[in-house]
Each structure stands twice: as structure tokens, then as C-alpha cells.
Amino acid sequence: MFEDVTENLRVEASKFIEQSCKLAELLPPDKKILFRLKFQYGYSNSEIAKLLGLHNGHVSRKIRKIADEINNMRKGIFPLSEKQKRRQTKKRKAEYDRTRHRQKVLQGHS
């Protein structure tokens, strides 16, 4: 029984890694390199930092963000493009401006 559970976990982990590697192909080249060094080739953060001439903390943060991005992709939550971010910011600003205008109108009529 213990062997069955262990084998099931091994299979699930293998599927998870395979899916993560496929999703990593969608990453920009700089992130893809970090992903491969860390998760495919097994380099430590400090080894990656030395190899790329970066600070260890910087590599750790980038790796964490890449892992989060891969997990979000797995869940179907894709990061916004810069154009989408700008559009979203404009919508928020327009909504804020409309709200402020309504408040001013209401204050003037009170």
C-alpha cells in the first residue's frame, strides 16, 4: 500500500514538472533561462547568481515570481501585457474621475 501511494505521488510530481516545463516555454527568454537553471538543471540560487553576475536576493525574488507566474498559468490566470495594464489603469482613472465628479455635484446640491 505504501508503495502505491509513493508511486502515485511520483507520477503526479512528474506530471506537474512536465506541465511546468511546457508552461515555462511561454515565458520571456530571461525568465525562461532562470527557470531552466533552477528547475530543470537544479542550480541553487547562489550558483545562478554567480553564473549571471546578480545578487542572490535578486535571483531569489525573480525565481519566486517566475514560480508564481507558472502557477498562475496553470490555474488559467495569465499575466496582463503592458498594453492591457495601461488600458486597465485608464479605466480605473476614468472611474475615479467620474466618482469625484459625482461627489462634487452632490456637494454643490446639498
Secondary structure, 3 states (H helix, E strand, C coil): CHHHHHHHHHHHHHHHHHHHHHHHCCCCHHHHHHHHHHHHCCCCHHHHHHHHCCCHHHHHHHHHHHHHHHHHHHCCCCCCCHHHHHHHHHHHHHHHHHHHHHHHHHHHHC
